[in-house]
C-alpha cells in the first residue's frame, strides 16, 4: 500500500539510494539480534543517502522497541496500524486516509510477484525466451504458444496476503504489539486474487499473514473454508503456507493433508519452537506434542512438500533434558530446513519477566548439539544471531 500511495502522489521509484529524495526502510524486529541488524542498517543507509534525503523507518521496530530506536533515529516512523506520518512528507496531495485500507473488509489482495533465486544466466535466458514467446503470440495469435509461455512462467510465484494482526499471545513475542488486532480479508477477495493470478499464468502461490491459522475468525469464516476452495478448484496450482501455528495445523490437518496428497501444497512452515510440553506452556503455545509429531510425519511422507520449522534455543528455565526433547522431535520429523533462533528478552513480554535465564555459553553448546544431531539449518545465520544476542541476567 505504501508504494501505491507514493506512486499515486507523483513520486517515482529509483533503485539507487544515492539519488533518492525519500527512503522508507521496512524493519523486522522479532528478537534482539534482528533489532541490532536493523539499527545497523539504519546507520548504513544514513551514511550513503545524500543531504536532504529523508529516511522513514517503518513496520515493527517503532512499536516493538521504540525506546531503542529513538536512541539512534529521530525521524518519521510508520507502523502496521499507523501510516499517518506519510501525510507529512513533502509533495503529498492525497492523504493516506484516502487510500483503500491495506487490510480490511473491502481491501483487494495486492499481489506480490516472487521470483525464486536461480542461476543468473539461466534466469536471463528464460526472461528473453518468455519475452520472445509473448511477442510472437501478439504478432501471430494463431500460433500454439500459450502453453509454452505458461510453462516458462511456472517458477514465478504470486504472494497473497490474507490477513494482518494476531490473536495469539506468545509469551516471548513483541511483534503482536505492532501488528494489532486480527484484520482478515473477505474470502471472496482472497479467492478472486487466486483466480486472477491463475488467469495471468501463475501456478505457484505463497500465502502470507501475521497469523495464518487465525484467518477469518474476525469475519465469520476460517482457514478451512479457504482450503475447501483450493480443493474444489479444477485449476492447476499449488500453495506455500507460511507461519501456521501448531494448534491451527492440528485443527485443520484433515483438509491440509488432503491438499498435500493432491499436490496442492509445495511449502509448509509450522513453527515448533520447542518439543517439550512444559516449555510450550511457558511460551503460551501449548499443544498435543505427540499428535503434532504424528501428523507432521504424515506430511513428511509427501516429498513434494518443503516442510520447515523453527526452534528457540535457551528459553528461560529450559533444561538440557527438555532441549533434548526438541532435538528428538527434529530428528524424528527430519524437516527440510529449521530456523534456529536464540531467546532474547523483548520489551513488555511475559517471558522477559521470567527468572532463570539461560546464558549464552549454554545456548552455543546447544547449537552445537543441533549440528551433531544432523539437523538441517543454516549455521552461519544461527551463529550470527547468537553473536548478536545480548547476555541475559
C-alpha positions, -999 to +999 in steps of 0.1 A: +000+000+000+028+025+008+043+020-026+010+026-043+003+056-021+036+072-031+032+065-068-003+080-068+012+111-052+035+115-082+067+101-068+089+079-089+109+048-079+147+047-080+168+017-071+199+040-063+199+052-027+224+080-036+198+096-059+167+093-037+148+121-020+130+096+002+139+062+016+115+040+036+130+012+055+107-016+065+121-034+095+119-068+111+123-068+149+112-102+163+143-106+185+172-085+198+197-097+172+173-086+144+169-053+161+207-049+161+207-057+124+180-031+117+198-004+137+230-011+117+210-009+085+197+025+095+232+037+101+243+023+068+215+040+049+222+073+066+258+071+055+251+067+018+220+089+012+226+124+000+220+155+022+183+164+022+171+129+016+145+118+042+146+084+058+114+069+072+115+038+094+085+016+092+069-017+102+076-034+135+106-018+151+090+016+161+065-004+182+085-034+194+114-013+206+106+023+201+129+034+230+159+017+214+151+031+180+148+067+194+184+064+207+197+064+171+169+078+150+146+108+154+128+109+120+093+099+109+081+063+116+051+043+104+037+011+118+014-017+105-015+002+121-005+038+117+007+053+084-003+089+092+033+102+091+033+097+054+008+126+051+036+149+064+060+141+036+068+169+011+046+170-020+018+148-007-015+159-021-037+129-014-036+117+022-032+081+033-068+081+046-079+084+010-063+051+001-082+018+004-075+000+036-043-020+035-061-048+052-099-048+057-133-060+045-131-040+013-094-043+006-081-060-025-053-086-023-025-067-039-002-094-054+034-097-046+054-112-075+081-135-063+110-147-084+128-176-067+166-175-067+182-191-097+213-191-119+216-156-132+224-166-168+196-191-168+172-166-155+181-141-181+177-166-209+144-176-196+132-140-194+144-135-230+126-166-242+094-156-224+095-121-239+101-135-274+072-160-269+048-133-258+059-111-288+051-139-312+018-145-296+009-108-301+021-109-337+006-142-347-022-151-323-029-183-341+004-198-331+001-225-304+024-208-280+002-202-249+013-235-232+049-226-239+045-192-222+027-208-192+055-234-188+082-207-189+063-189-161+059-218-137+088-208-115+073-174-109+053-171-077+025-148-066+022-138-029-012-132-015-017-115+019-049-127+035-049-110+069-029-088+093-027-087+131-025-116+156-049-131+181-021-152+197-003-142+229+030-160+227+049-150+259+081-141+241+066-121+211+066-084+209+056-083+172+019-085+181+022-051+198+029-037+164+006-057+142-025-050+162-058-069+162-067-095+136-080-080+103-089-105+077-097-100+040-131-114+029-129-149+015-143-138-019-115-112-021-088-138-014-102-164-039-106-137-065-069-129-061-060-165-068-083-167-098-068-135-113-033-149-107-042-181-124-056-161-153-023-143-156-004-176-158+008-181-122+008-217-109+025-213-076+012-190-048+026-180-014+000-174+013+010-148+039-005-134+071+008-124+105-011-155+119-024-176+090-041-201+113-065-174+127-075-162+092-112-153+090-121-156+127-129-119+129-153-121+099-172-153+103-150-177+082-118-196+088-088-211+070-107-244+065-131-226+041-102-213+021-087-249+020-121-261+007-119-236-022-084-249-030-097-285-030-127-277-052-109-257-078-103-275-111-073-253-120-037-265-116-018-247-089+000-252-056+003-231-024+030-223+001+017-217+036+038-195+059+037-195+097+009-219+105+007-222+144+009-259+156-026-255+171-040-244+137-021-272+120-038-298+142-072-281+138-071-281+100-049-311+095-076-332+077-081-306+049-044-297+048-034-333+044-059-338+016-043-308-002-008-324+003-020-357-012-034-338-042-001-320-048-017-286-038+009-277-011+045-271-021+057-254+011+046-256+047+061-237+077+049-249+111+070-231+138+076-257+166+097-235+189+101-264+214+094-301+216+088-300+253+053-296+268+064-276+298+083-251+277+055-248+252+031-239+281+055-212+293+055-199+257+017-198+257+019-222+228+006-254+244-005-282+220-006-320+219+031-326+211+026-363+203-003-356+179+018-329+163+047-353+158+024-380+142+007-356+118+039-339+107+054-373+100+023-379+077+031-347+058+067-356+056+059-387+035+049-363+007+083-353-008+067-326-028+062-306+004+091-285+016+085-287+054+101-260+075+100-252+112+118-230+138+130-235+173+140-212+201+172-222+219+176-212+255+141-203+265+141-193+303+143-223+326+148-248+297+169-277+309+193-298+289+168-327+291+140-305+278+162-293+249+169-330+241+132-335+236+132-307+210+162-324+193+144-358+193+114-341+177+135-326+150+154-358+143+121-378+141+104-354+116+136-346+095+123-312+085+135-299+051+150-269+070+150-255+105+152-218+115+173-216+147+167-186+170+182-178+204+160-165+231+163-128+240+141-106+262+118-083+242+102-052+258+069-058+276+067-095+271+058-121+297+089-142+292+111-112+299+099-113+335+108-150+340+138-159+362+165-185+355+176-171+321+199-194+300+234-180+295+249-175+260+276-202+265+249-228+272+230-216+241+261-221+220+266-256+233+230-265+224+236-251+189+265-274+185+243-303+196+219-294+168+248-297+144+259-330+158+223-343+156+223-337+118+196-311+119+194-292+086+198-255+094+219-225+083+249-225+106+262-191+095+228-175+101+225-192+135+260-182+145+253-145+135+222-145+156+240-160+186+268-134+184+242-105+182+220-119+211+228-099+243+237-117+275+207-122+299+209-115+336 
